[in-house]
């Protein structure tokens, strides 16, 4: 598996981002889905990586810098056929290592509260993330779960 910066012009990346957004919006209440579409992923404070096995796109994951000490995990999505194979862990490990190398003290994330997102919440908990209050521009929302990881 190779993790490299995602090419947002690659048709496979475009399709996986679209699937991520579509599924996120279909499995939470209107106005509560925070998955970023292709245009939003192009913001200057966000980097997206892609995991590849040869020509097969396995998954994506991003890091958004919120300030000098805090980053946010964004757009984590593993292709359905690749789940439970270590792709998500490899991407998250890459994001955590990058955040640490850049001197961030904490990584936070938002995921859904609906049953569809239970595997995501369990995944992040296995990697040391714990519940936290809303952060950044997020507000309290019964459809969202906020989690954080101390990198210190």
C-alpha positions as CSV (number, residue, x, y, z in Angstrom):
1,X,0.0,0.0,0.0
2,X,1.3,3.5,-0.9
3,X,-0.1,6.7,0.7
4,X,0.5,9.8,-1.4
5,X,-1.2,13.2,-1.8
6,X,-4.6,12.8,-3.5
7,X,-4.9,14.1,-7.0
8,X,-8.3,15.8,-6.9
9,X,-8.5,15.6,-10.7
10,X,-8.2,11.8,-10.7
11,X,-11.5,10.2,-11.7
12,X,-11.1,7.5,-9.0
13,X,-10.5,10.1,-6.3
14,X,-13.4,12.2,-7.6
15,X,-15.7,9.1,-7.5
16,X,-14.6,8.1,-3.9
17,X,-15.1,11.6,-2.6
18,X,-18.6,11.7,-4.2
19,X,-19.5,8.4,-2.6
20,X,-18.2,9.6,0.8
21,X,-20.4,12.7,0.6
22,X,-23.4,10.9,-0.7
23,X,-23.3,8.2,2.0
24,X,-22.6,10.7,4.7
25,X,-25.6,12.9,3.7
26,X,-27.9,9.9,3.2
27,X,-27.1,8.6,6.8
28,X,-27.7,11.7,8.9
29,X,-30.2,14.5,9.3
30,X,-30.4,17.3,6.8
31,X,-28.0,20.1,7.8
32,X,-25.9,17.7,10.0
33,X,-23.6,16.1,7.4
34,X,-20.2,17.7,7.4
35,X,-18.5,15.6,4.6
36,X,-16.6,17.9,2.3
37,X,-17.3,17.8,-1.4
38,X,-14.5,18.1,-4.0
39,X,-14.5,21.9,-4.1
40,X,-14.3,22.1,-0.3
41,X,-11.4,19.7,-0.2
42,X,-9.4,22.3,-2.2
43,X,-9.1,24.8,0.7
44,X,-5.5,25.8,1.5
45,X,-5.6,24.6,5.1
46,X,-6.5,21.0,4.1
47,X,-4.4,18.2,2.7
48,X,-5.9,15.0,1.4
49,X,-4.0,11.7,1.0
50,X,-5.0,8.6,-1.0
51,X,-4.0,5.0,-0.3
52,X,-3.3,3.0,-3.4
53,X,-2.5,-0.7,-4.1
54,X,-1.1,-0.5,-7.6
55,X,-3.8,1.2,-9.7
56,X,-6.6,0.5,-7.1
57,X,-7.7,3.4,-4.9
58,X,-8.2,2.0,-1.4
59,X,-9.2,5.0,0.6
60,X,-8.7,8.7,1.4
61,X,-8.1,10.8,4.5
62,X,-7.3,14.4,5.2
63,X,-5.8,16.8,7.7
64,X,-7.1,20.3,8.2
65,X,-5.1,22.7,10.3
66,X,-7.4,24.6,12.6
67,X,-4.7,26.7,14.3
68,X,-1.1,26.3,15.4
69,X,-1.9,23.5,17.9
70,X,-5.0,21.7,16.6
71,X,-5.8,19.8,13.5
72,X,-8.9,18.1,12.3
73,X,-9.2,14.7,10.6
74,X,-11.4,15.1,7.5
75,X,-12.9,13.0,4.8
76,X,-11.7,9.6,6.0
77,X,-13.3,7.0,3.7
78,X,-12.2,3.5,2.8
79,X,-13.6,1.9,-0.3
80,X,-16.3,-0.6,0.7
81,X,-14.4,-3.6,-0.8
82,X,-11.3,-2.7,1.1
83,X,-12.8,-2.3,4.6
84,X,-11.3,-4.2,7.6
85,X,-8.0,-4.6,5.7
86,X,-5.9,-1.9,7.5
87,X,-6.5,0.9,5.0
88,X,-8.2,3.2,7.5
89,X,-5.5,2.5,10.1
90,X,-2.7,3.2,7.7
91,X,-4.3,6.5,6.5
92,X,-5.1,7.6,10.1
93,X,-1.5,6.7,11.1
94,X,-0.2,8.9,8.3
95,X,-2.4,11.8,9.4
96,X,-1.4,11.4,13.1
97,X,2.3,11.2,12.1
98,X,2.1,14.3,9.9
99,X,0.3,16.2,12.6
100,X,2.9,15.3,15.2
101,X,5.8,16.1,12.8
102,X,4.2,19.6,12.2
103,X,4.0,20.2,16.0
104,X,0.2,19.9,16.4
105,X,-0.8,19.1,20.0
106,X,-4.3,17.7,19.3
107,X,-6.3,16.1,16.5
108,X,-10.1,16.3,16.6
109,X,-12.8,15.0,14.4
110,X,-16.6,15.0,13.9
111,X,-18.5,11.9,12.9
112,X,-22.1,11.0,12.8
113,X,-24.2,9.8,15.8
114,X,-26.5,7.6,13.7
115,X,-26.0,3.8,13.7
116,X,-24.4,3.9,10.3
117,X,-21.4,5.7,11.9
118,X,-21.0,3.2,14.8
119,X,-18.1,1.5,13.0
120,X,-16.3,4.8,12.5
121,X,-16.8,5.8,16.2
122,X,-15.4,2.4,17.3
123,X,-12.5,2.7,14.8
124,X,-11.5,6.1,16.2
125,X,-11.8,4.9,19.8
126,X,-9.5,2.0,19.0
127,X,-7.0,4.5,17.9
128,X,-7.1,6.5,21.1
129,X,-9.7,9.2,20.2
130,X,-12.1,10.1,23.1
131,X,-15.3,12.1,23.1
132,X,-15.0,15.8,23.4
133,X,-17.2,18.9,23.1
134,X,-17.7,20.6,19.7
135,X,-14.6,22.4,18.5
136,X,-13.7,24.9,15.8
137,X,-16.8,26.1,14.0
138,X,-19.0,23.1,15.1
139,X,-21.9,23.5,17.3
140,X,-23.7,21.0,19.6
141,X,-25.7,18.7,17.4
142,X,-27.5,15.5,18.4
143,X,-26.5,14.0,15.0
144,X,-22.8,14.6,15.6
145,X,-20.2,13.0,17.8
146,X,-16.9,14.9,18.4
147,X,-13.7,13.1,19.4
148,X,-10.1,14.2,20.0
149,X,-6.7,12.7,20.4
150,X,-3.9,14.3,22.5
151,X,-0.7,14.2,20.6
152,X,1.5,15.3,23.5
